[in-house]
């Protein structure tokens, strides 16, 4: 089974809560209350999302976090990459040193790239606006998994 990390999953929930806020500022505590995600985890995620350019912040009495862009311009892929880094199903695909015993002779490694491109395209096809709307509104876009090598 392929799974997002808990942090990436929670980041999507946090960003959806921010999108539903209609442009107002949010604190980590208010997002934690809305989402039932522990406040320290929300604070960590919001920091990662800010570093990733998806959230902006301001200080002061009226300060807090807000979306750095409109929800329709932020994809699920953007959120996952801000928290987890490049989307790749295997470690050998995003520049990490691999502990794989087959690394030098693997004939499958070159074929992972189009698979990773397809997975990223599927996540990129769903925007934060899609997630913030009614559940029935989220529909896969046509040809999402159509990939050319």
N, C-alpha and C positions, 0 to 999 in steps of 0.2 A: 504494500500500500504506500502510495506517495502522500506525504504530509508536509504541510507548512510547519515551521517551528511554532511553539506556543507564542513566542514574542511577535512573530510576523502575523499570526492569527489575531492576537490582541491589538496589534497596530492597525489592522483593518477595522476592527471594532472601534478603536479610538478615533480614527479618521472619519468613520461614518458618523459618530457622535458629533464631531466637530462640523461636519457638513450639514447636519441637521440643526445646528445652532444658528443658522442664518446670518453668518458674518460676525457675530458677537465674540467677545473674548471668553476663553475658558481657562479654568485652573485645573491642575491635575486632580485636586480634591473633587471638583464638580464633575469631571469626567469619570472618576472612580465611582462616585455616587450614581451616575447615570448608567454605568456599564457593569457594575459589580466586580470590576477588576481591581485588585488591591492598589491603593494610592502609590506606594513606592514603585510598583511595576508601571503604572501609568506615567509617573514622572520620568522614569527611565526611557520609556517608549517615546514620550513627547520630546525629550532631549535628542533622541536618535532621529526622529522625524524632522526636528528643527535643523539638525546638522545635514540632513538629506535634502533640505530645501523645500519640504512639503508643509511645514508649519513656520509661522513667524511669531515672534513674541515681543511684548512690550512690558516695561516695568511701570510701577506706580499703582495707585488706587484702582484705576480702570484697566490695569494691565492684564496680561495673560497670554494665552496662545490663540491663534486663529489660523485658518487655512492661508497658505502663501499664494494660492491660485484658486481659480474657480473649480468646483468639484468635477465638472466635465473635462477638465484638463489634467486630472490626476487619475492614473490607472491603478489597478490592483498590483500590477507589476512594479510600478513606481514605489508603492508602499512596501512591498516585500523586499525590493532591492535596497531601500533606505535602511531597513532593519537587518537584513540577512546578507546583503551583498549580492553579487551577480547570481542570476537564476541559472543553476546548472544541476542536473540530476546526479552527476558523478564528480568527485573531487578533481579528476584529471582534466576537466573541461574549463576551469576558471583559474588556471595558473598556479594552483597550490601544488606543493610538492606532494606527490602521491606515494603512499606506502604500498601500492599495488605491486605484487610480484610479477605481473604481466606487463608492466609499463613499457618496457623496451620492445616487446614483441606483440603487443595487443593489436589485433586486426579490427577490433570493434571500435576502438577509441575514435577514429575519424568519423564514424557514423553517429556519434552522440550529438554532434553539433546541430544537425537539422532537427533532431528530437528536442534539444534544448530551445532552439529557435521556435518550434511549434508550441512548446509549453509556455514560453515567455509571451508569444503572440496571443495565446488564449487568455492569459492574465492581463495583458495590455488591452484586450478588447472590452474588458469590463471596467467602467469608470466609477469613481466615487459617487458621481451623480446617479448612476444606476443603482448603487447599493443604498443610497440615502432615500431613494424613492420606494414605491410599493414593491413587494417581492415579485409580483407577476411581471414587473417591468424589466427585470434582468433576463435578457435573452442572449444566447451566444450569437455573435455576428456571423454572417455567412462566410464561408471559406477561411475561418480562423485557423483551422488545422491544415490547410493546404500550404505546403512548404516546398520550395524548390531548392535543390542542393547546389 
